[in-house]
Amino acid sequence: MSEEKRKANLQVEKTPIPEQKAADRVQNFTEVALGYTLEDMINEADRCLECKKPTCIAGCPVEVDIPGFIGALRQGDYRGAIRILKGTNSLPAICGRVCPQETQCEEVCIVGKKRQSVGIGRLERWAADWELQNGVEVPELAPNNGIKVAVVGSGPAGLTCAGDLAKLGYDVTIFEAFHDTGGVLRYGIPEFRLPKAIVDREVNYVKSLGVKLELNVVVGKTYSLECLFKQEGFSAIFLGTGAGLPNFMNVPGENYNGVYSANEFLTRVNLMKGYLFPEYDTPVWVGNKVAVVGAGNVAMDGARVAKRLGAKEVYIVYRRSRTEMPARIEEIHHAEEEGIILKLLTAPTEVLGDDKGWVKGMTCIEMDLGEPDSSGRRRPVPKAGSEYFLDVDTVIVAIGQTPNPLVPQSTPGLKTGKWGNIEVDPETMMTSVPGVFAGGDAVTGAATVIEAMGAGKKAARGIQAYIAEKRMKK
């Protein structure tokens, strides 16, 4: 790229992504962000500087060759772009939609030092959607080596680990507890952010690599890990069981009807297609005034889903200030556009109910911010005499999840941490049980899709090294 072209690129701001208008989208569950047009893609790809030392790659947990795929897009080699993406990322259509690029690859983009960073995620989505329209290509695979590896859970960590191992020639089977695939991709993220058809497509791609899927299999009940090793003949196991155990506030009244964990609320709506009632027979009761406690991406999802299901007023109740809100800026912006009301520096103290056991309100107290706590965020401190009543009839608790305890409880010797997270060697992702590896939310607690994928990729390498070492010792 010429120096003249490079300087010109630095003067151009990020190409906006077309979106549904807020007034329209709160009436439906179709995608909010509509994706780049061809012209948008070309304009944004031209903003890439083709850096000699691309820092963006280091910012990507799955090590995508970002300048490589953007360069292919710029040259009109769209098939080449998707090949580069899928060289390290089996789920680009998902990452292009829900990965927090602004705190990963885009945060360290050189262009971002002068202007808005290159829209890497938007370009990734364009390339993945182009492939959907023009045919998915299965890469050349290594010959099957006959070595069996079990992957527990078909979320982002499990799918990534399975896909990477299949490309290397392993005989991989994914065991999924639910009746459908995708884990948090399907039951946690709303349709308007990640359509189920996209999840299906990415899962089908992993299956096309030779990965087998067994649904309705609860590892820890249907099979123990010992059974998978000794009776089923697996040489290694990867645990991608996620963080499906919800946290609650521990305030009086949390057992009233009309109080949901965000897990339950979103699962009912997503996995059981509650948003299509009565076409599907899973009604989801939502009142007129909804309080969502928490301010992460899950809280934003819960609030925006409640709005679409007919709630007249929806509040985000968060005990810190806007600066500390952990949700993506884009999700907060979309929520506010849709009429979600932020009640910041506010903490619930009690859920109130009527004589029939249904929520009729919530008492709250205002907070001040004190000194930073162990998380680095300023600790909220109650403000004396500031209690007030919030008129709501539904409460959705979205203050985090902890790892699913079933496999650790049924596996002797599998070490877990204080919060139930599976402990692993950070280099190999192997647990305290030889041959058992883990990654994603089961290890870190609730985190991002791309971090889970990065852990699945690292675990695949660890499994390959473990099996190679065992074979050398024979």
Buried (B, 14 or more C-beta within 10 A) or exposed (E): EEEEEEEEBEEBEBBEBEBBEBEEBBEEBEBBBEBBEEEBBBBBBBBBBBBEEBBBBEBBBBEBBBBBBBBBBBEEBBBBBBBBBBBBBBBBBBBBBBBBBBBBBBBBBBBBEEBBBBBBBBBBBBBBBBBBEEEBEEEEEEEEEEBBBBBBBBBBBBBBBBBBBBBBBBBBBBBBBBEBBBBBBBBBBBBBBBBBEBBBBBBEBBBBBBBBBBEEBBBBEEBBBEEBBEEEEBBBBBBBBBBBBBBEBEBEBBEBBBBBBBBBBBBBBBBBBBBEBEEEEBEBEBBEBBBBBBBBBBBBBBBBBBBBBEBEBBBBBBBBBEEBBBBBEBBBEBBBBBBBEBBBBBBBBBBBBEEEEBBBBBBBBBBBBEEEEEEEBBBBEBBEEEEEEBEBBBBBBBBBBBBBBBBBEBBEEBEBEEEBBBBBEEEBBBBBBEBBBBBBBBBBBBBBBBBBBBBBBBBBBBBBEBBEEBEEEE
